[in-house]
Amino acid sequence: MSSPLPPQTSPRELRRIITASSTGTLIEWYDFFVYGSLAVVFSGFFFPTGESSLALLVSVAAFGTGFVVRPLGALFFGRLGDRVGRKKTFLSTLIVMGAATTLIGCLPKYETIGAAAPVLLVLLRLLQGFAVGGEYGGAATYVAEHSPADRKGFFTSFLQTTATLGLLLSIGVVVACRLLLGEDAFTSWGWRLPFLLSAVLVVLSLRMRLKLHESPVFTRMQAEGTLSKAPIRETLGNRRSLRLVLTTLFGLTAGLGAVWYTSQFYALYFLQSVLKVDFLTTNICMAVALVLGTPSYLLFGRLSDQYGRQRIIVAGLALSAVSFLPLYAWIREAATNQSWAQVVVAVTLQIVFSAMVYAPTAAYLTELFPPRIRYTGLSVAYHLGAGVFGGFMPLIALSLTTSTGNQLAGVAYPIAVAAVSTVVSLTLLRGGKDNKLVRAVWNELDAPRPADSPEPAPTR
């Protein structure tokens, strides 16, 4: 039976917190992923003509550069979040992301400004990655610090749906624009509209977030004078907390990144770029699979409250590792026979397995890192894994496929990463928040345990 909510967080207020946090994070993921959804369409506009294959590879690589800077964004915004507040920080990440995405929609083509076009494209992509490096940690920390301990997995799982929903929204907007404008208009200028829409979405989200209170955990630390004066040093300069970051990286977030981007983004690229399925069919198959698979996030978030986060996560990692090869072979067979329902089923299964890993992750990470370095530690561990190991997954997979001539060679990378994370998690992260290393970090930083008594009421 669930414990009552802390007295300062009414059910109505908690719903408002989850809605505002999730909506903003969804928009940030939409901004981040709309680039990937359109890379095949606009890749030729920012590079010299006659270099279509090179333009696609460079565009996919530019997609990856957004992931390289995510750990830097995690450090920058993580420090702000632990020093000046969760709310102020994730307001700023939303503004930066919205501005970068909107500017991509306004960017002149190569024929207009020459080599400056690809340079500016990459710079704006870097800015997107920098912003998202601070968004996830802030939203996850904020929601978790308002949630009762025994329902934290369920409430934070709403936030976990936003990456998938952001991808779904980006696909939906792209497909709608393409159908409404027609092929020629969309290819000529209509592809800019999904980027420009970001400005409207960000304004709406900011209005919601400005009404939120600061996190009660941060408010308590601020009142007691126990805020970290150097969150980065305490996270990476402390031997035990650095070990915790690295253990979390290889035991969870690296596998999470490889599994999530394989099940969703690589499935998109595999159909469109490897199997040469047409744009509309590919995106419709992906959209249907995302709609079918997304509710599983809420299911596994709730189950993690009942049966433990690590059990669900490890099961998802292991299932992904053993199923990727047969599932992608199945997708290839289905595409050859134009059996699109089979494609949808194969992609949906991947999404369900990735949800087993991703749904409990926000709650799990907030339980591993103590409050005074929570924003920084959580963000760095998450974005090193999901950003670097996951973000470059499509590029690595496509490169393996191209270099070997084997259409299924690309899945070797996520299979290996997911398998390593399964083993590390079972050996070094056993027990989760009761793990010996986790307890040592909490004790050394003199922080209260995750399930301690309710915090005082927050202030605006």
Secondary structure, 3 states (H helix, E strand, C coil): CCCCCCCCCCHHHHHHHHHHHHHHHHHHHHHHHHHHHHHHHHHHHHCCCCCHHHHHHHHHHHHHHHHHCHHHHHHHHHHHHHHCCHHHHHHHHHHHHHHHHHHHHHCCCHHHHCCHHHHHHHHHHHHHHHHHHHHHHHHHHHHHHHCCHHHHHHHHHHHHHHHHHHHHHHHHHHHHHHHHHCHHHHHHCHHHHHHHHHHHHHHHHHHHHCCCCCCHHHHHHHHHCCCCCCHHHHHHCCHHHHHHHHHHHHHHHHHHHHHHHHHHHHHHHHHHHHCCCCHHHHHHHHHHHHHHHCHHHHHHHHHHHHHCHHHHHHHHHHHHHHHHHHHHHHHHHHHHCCCHHHHHHHHHHHHHHHHHHHCCHHHHHHHHCCHHHHHHHHHHHHHHHHHHHHHCHHHHHHHHHHHHCCCCHHHHHHHHHHHHHHHHHHHHCCCHHHCHHHHHHHHHCCCCCCCCCCCCCCCC
